[in-house]
Amino acid sequence: GILISAPAIYFRYFDGGYRGIDFFGSDAENHYLGQIQEIYDGHWSSGNIYITEGKNDPYVQQPLPAMIVAFLGKSLGISARDANLLTKFLFPALLTVIVYLFFLNLIGRKDIAVLMTVFVMLIQATLIFLNPSAWQPFLLRGEFVGTDYNFISYARPINPQISSIFFFGYLLCIWKFLFDSKFINFRNAYGVASAIILGLSFYIYFFAFSFLSVFNAVLFLWFLYSKDWDRLKKIFFVSIGALIIAIPYFINVIRMTKLSSYQQLSRRTGMAETHQFIFSRVWWGVTALFLLLYRGSREVKIFILAFLTTAFLVTNQQLITGKTLSLPSHYHWYYIAPVGGAILIYLFFIYFEKAVSLWVSRVMMVLLLFAFFYAGILYQQVSFDRQRDYFISQQRYAPILSWLDKNLEKESSIFTNDVLSNFIPAYTRHNVYYAGLLTDSLASEERIRHSFYIYFFLNGVIKDSARNFFYDNRTLVGSQIFSDYYRQKNGCYGCFPDSILDSFIVEYQDFLNKDFVSELKKYQIDYVVWDKDVNPKWQLDRFFQEKVYEK
């Protein structure tokens, strides 16, 4: 918890450059903080955290994690951003305990369970130890090949911070319910806990509940095949209990699919028709080595092989369904790679201990533990150093965010640039005209395109230059209007037909023939914030004269 939360805590309390905007670092953290703030503002459904419209829409991203953080923060009387900072320490610390208990109960070895736990918790840094080609850059230059330096992922709120607590909590409870011969009097309690955790995971994270549901199905089929009726009955009742808890979630999904904007959303999130096979070196390597080398408990073998079978099925379900899931790599980074690496550590020490003396094995464990922590600390430090200048530059927005929150009527709709539009929902009680992750909501494609045309106009894209601008910025247009659809389907954001791009050009040129202010007010707008240094071309004083704040 300390290692994971250290950069954010240091920046707020010890870095002289801090003025009020926290060091996010991890991807999409401002979105998750905005979701928490939305709960603070009283919008429990999380229909749309950015714009005024759609507040009561069915939720797309499950709201329970934000509710948990908001409830904790409100109970302690602290703000949403303070609650977010607190949970950067609290939840990873709790997750560390749960992961350790899971591995301890699974393999029965405290020493190896500690190593496996540290590997999982520091996965962005420790994964390089499974890649021999990354060893030399790491040892000689302190580089982490193949990473984005976005900090250890468990620093990011909601997902994977909270969702992983439910994921590993379920693995721990279902293991003890099905296979643990100790504490028989508490076995049923673990069964009830398993059903509750799995049921609640439907309100936590799609990739968590889908993986665990398929895991249950794999175990069910194995118990059916092996005629293990007692365990078959147990997994069946856990699954039924979870499904009962998940009924409101399915009702929400049905409501969502009936909306006209749902098909557009499903396309934007990257759901495409394909039967393309996804090859995972980690999965094939771990599975092959486990089958070849493991000679231990039959129960452990069943459990791990069920996990590995599930990993293959969820990442390649499109072979059967013909439809890809949005961002299937989340299965890999949050579940398959961490657990797969931990399995390899277990296999290594099983055989290493047979080849060397006990003290050599102990020394190797200490050295590996030191290497994991060293890699984790270095990764956090490099991530901080690489991103600090950016967040120092963003502190200039702290005064305006504070003023907006204190002086405007709650739920005002504010038009501003993309950076502020992502900060406002996270740091104030207000909405924005447009924000980058609006594409992940039920907002219509027309609403998204219209907002972009507003920005294009203000940035000086005129009728004569429109065609060149759209073609030169094809990737930008594709990423913002179609999001992940064409990237998943054809390999890049701009890989969509020219005919579609041409239709956007014609639509934009038609937009230019209309009155700008009327088009701007087509959707609710109460205030405009103009950063004259960053967006000098906007010249908003052409359209608005009254000022309520200037600095």
Rosetta blueprint (number, residue, H / E / L):
1 G L
2 I H
3 L H
4 I H
5 S H
6 A H
7 P H
8 A H
9 I H
10 Y H
11 F H
12 R H
13 Y H
14 F L
15 D L
16 G L
17 G L
18 Y L
19 R L
20 G L
21 I L
22 D L
23 F L
24 F L
25 G L
26 S L
27 D L
28 A L
29 E H
30 N H
31 H H
32 Y H
33 L H
34 G H
35 Q H
36 I H
37 Q H
38 E H
39 I H
40 Y H
41 D L
42 G L
43 H L
44 W L
45 S L
46 S L
47 G L
48 N L
49 I L
50 Y L
51 I L
52 T L
53 E L
54 G L
55 K L
56 N L
57 D L
58 P L
59 Y L
60 V L
61 Q L
62 Q L
63 P L
64 L H
65 P H
66 A H
67 M H
68 I H
69 V H
70 A H
71 F H
72 L H
73 G H
74 K H
75 S H
76 L H
77 G L
78 I L
79 S L
80 A H
81 R H
82 D H
83 A H
84 N H
85 L H
86 L H
87 T H
88 K H
89 F H
90 L H
91 F H
92 P H
93 A H
94 L H
95 L H
96 T H
97 V H
98 I H
99 V H
100 Y H
101 L H
102 F H
103 F H
104 L H
105 N H
106 L H
107 I H
108 G L
109 R L
110 K H
111 D H
112 I H
113 A H
114 V H
115 L H
116 M H
117 T H
118 V H
119 F H
120 V H
121 M H
122 L L
123 I H
124 Q H
125 A H
126 T H
127 L H
128 I H
129 F H
130 L H
131 N L
132 P H
133 S H
134 A H
135 W H
136 Q H
137 P H
138 F H
139 L H
140 L H
141 R H
142 G L
143 E L
144 F L
145 V L
146 G L
147 T L
148 D L
149 Y L
150 N L
151 F L
152 I L
153 S H
154 Y H
155 A H
156 R L
157 P L
158 I L
159 N L
160 P L
161 Q L
162 I L
163 S H
164 S H
165 I H
166 F H
167 F H
168 F H
169 G H
170 Y H
171 L H
172 L H
173 C H
174 I H
175 W H
176 K H
177 F H
178 L H
179 F L
180 D L
181 S L
182 K L
183 F L
184 I H
185 N H
186 F H
187 R H
188 N H
189 A H
190 Y H
191 G H
192 V H
193 A H
194 S H
195 A H
196 I H
197 I H
198 L H
199 G H
200 L H
201 S H
202 F L
203 Y L
204 I L
205 Y L
206 F H
207 F H
208 A H
209 F H
210 S H
211 F H
212 L H
213 S H
214 V H
215 F H
216 N H
217 A H
218 V H
219 L H
220 F H
221 L H
222 W H
223 F H
224 L H
225 Y H
226 S L
227 K L
228 D L
229 W H
230 D H
231 R H
232 L H
233 K H
234 K H
235 I H
236 F H
237 F H
238 V H
239 S H
240 I H
241 G H
242 A H
243 L H
244 I H
245 I H
246 A L
247 I H
248 P H
249 Y H
250 F H
251 I H
252 N H
253 V H
254 I H
255 R H
256 M H
257 T H
258 K L
259 L L
260 S L
261 S L
262 Y H
263 Q H
264 Q H
265 L H
266 S H
267 R H
268 R H
269 T L
270 G L
271 M L
272 A L
273 E E
274 T L
275 H L
276 Q L
277 F L
278 I L
279 F L
280 S L
281 R H
282 V H
283 W H
284 W H
285 G H
286 V H
287 T H
288 A H
289 L H
290 F H
291 L H
292 L H
293 L H
294 Y L
295 R L
296 G L
297 S L
298 R H
299 E H
300 V H
301 K H
302 I H
303 F H
304 I H
305 L H
306 A H
307 F H
308 L H
309 T H
310 T H
311 A H
312 F H
313 L H
314 V H
315 T H
316 N L
317 Q L
318 Q H
319 L H
320 I H
321 T H
322 G L
323 K E
324 T L
325 L L
326 S L
327 L L
328 P L
329 S H
330 H H
331 Y H
332 H H
333 W H
334 Y H
335 Y H
336 I H
337 A H
338 P H
339 V H
340 G H
341 G H
342 A H
343 I H
344 L H
345 I H
346 Y H
347 L H
348 F H
349 F H
350 I H
351 Y H
352 F H
353 E H
354 K H
355 A H
356 V L
357 S L
358 L H
359 W H
360 V H
361 S H
362 R H
363 V H
364 M H
365 M H
366 V H
367 L H
368 L H
369 L H
370 F H
371 A H
372 F H
373 F H
374 Y H
375 A H
376 G H
377 I H
378 L H
379 Y H
380 Q H
381 Q H
382 V H
383 S H
384 F H
385 D H
386 R H
387 Q H
388 R H
389 D H
390 Y H
391 F H
392 I H
393 S H
394 Q H
395 Q H
396 R H
397 Y H
398 A H
399 P H
400 I H
401 L H
402 S H
403 W H
404 L H
405 D H
406 K H
407 N H
408 L L
409 E L
410 K L
411 E L
412 S L
413 S E
414 I E
415 F E
416 T L
417 N L
418 D H
419 V H
420 L H
421 S H
422 N H
423 F H
424 I H
425 P H
426 A H
427 Y H
428 T L
429 R L
430 H L
431 N E
432 V E
433 Y L
434 Y L
435 A L
436 G H
437 L H
438 L H
439 T H
440 D H
441 S L
442 L L
443 A L
444 S L
445 E H
446 E H
447 R H
448 I H
449 R H
450 H H
451 S H
452 F H
453 Y H
454 I H
455 Y H
456 F H
457 F H
458 L H
459 N L
460 G L
461 V L
462 I L
463 K L
464 D L
465 S L
466 A H
467 R H
468 N H
469 F H
470 F H
471 Y H
472 D H
473 N L
474 R H
475 T H
476 L H
477 V H
478 G H
479 S H
480 Q H
481 I H
482 F L
483 S L
484 D L
485 Y H
486 Y H
487 R H
488 Q H
489 K H
490 N H
491 G L
492 C L
493 Y L
494 G L
495 C L
496 F L
497 P L
498 D H
499 S H
500 I H
501 L H
502 D H
503 S H
504 F H
505 I H
506 V H
507 E H
508 Y H
509 Q H
510 D H
511 F H
512 L H
513 N L
514 K L
515 D L
516 F H
517 V H
518 S H
519 E H
520 L H
521 K L
522 K L
523 Y L
524 Q L
525 I L
526 D L
527 Y E
528 V E
529 V L
530 W L
531 D L
532 K L
533 D L
534 V L
535 N L
536 P H
537 K H
538 W H
539 Q L
540 L H
541 D H
542 R H
543 F L
544 F L
545 Q L
546 E L
547 K L
548 V L
549 Y L
550 E L
551 K L
